[in-house]
Amino acid sequence: MNAYEVVLNQILGQLRRGTIPWRSGFNAVPRNYRTGHPYRGINRLILSCAPYEMPWYLSFKQVQQLGGNIRNGEHGHIVCFFKQVDDEDRDYSVVLRYYRVWNIAQTTLEPGLTVFAKTECERIYTDMPDPPALGHDCGIPHYVISQDRVVLPSIALYEKAEEYYSTLYHELVHSTGHPKRLMRFEADAPPLEEKESYSLEELIAEIGASFLCAETGILPATIDNNAAYIANWLRVLENNHAYLFRAAARAQQAVDLIRGGDPPPLFFSYWRYPIIPIDPIEPF
């Protein structure tokens, strides 16, 4: 089984068990305990599904370096990275590799007290460079490509403020596809739900919103784990194995742009190959 199959089987397994991986409810960004680096893209999605109170992970070598051990019976979690290799037939080539990390709760180490500050949720939008216009004159949340405008119901109409911000983040991720941002669609494109790539774009927005919810310390608004919703994503991902990797990579790009940083580089051209960013965290 190659690395792609390992990751896909893990995500599909979550869906088959009735869990929506990108709506896991995990309230903090998974990070490497030794370096403090956040895991990104597909790795953030994978580790956010793990059932631990603390988001800290270490490699086997790091656990040993800190004087600890892996507890008996504990199994590591997959973390992927892409390695560039020489290929005489191509200008460049990359291969997917993976290694395992363990949550600090799976080790004998005692983590220090860590306090996670909650970022003001409004600042995700107000601090976004050149954000889309924002209106509250509609009952159905959507993004209008031709107007570069996000439209939401008023926050007062939501049962919880977290649901409003989760919805806002979903639509902001859609807005990063505008030609003046990441160019996932044309300025005069039809509404998103009419596009052939709608399923992929929705998955990008779902994952991207979950990343932003984790960064702001709020739980993502969740739907009931109804059979129809889960069955739809099972069908999409089982029939399009590249979707998960494409969506996680583009979601990370979108979040980086929204947060004012430089989106990670993508290895492959947009229309021909899966788009995969280099994971900045090297294996230990």
Secondary structure, 3 states (H helix, E strand, C coil): CCHHHHHHHHHHHHHHCCCCHHHCCCCCCCEECCCCCECCHHHHHHHCCCCCCCCEEEEHHHHHHCCCCECCCCCCEEEEEEEEECCCCCCCEEEEEEEEEEEHHHECCCCCCCCCCCCCCHHHHHCCCCCCEEECCCCCCEEECCCCEEECCCHHHCCCHHHHHHHHHHHHHHHCCCCCCCCCCCCCCCCHHHCCCHHHHHHHHHHHHHHHHHHHCCCCCCCCCCHHHHHHHHHHHHHCCHHHHHHHHHHHHHHHHHCCCCCCCECCCCCCCCCCECCCCCCC
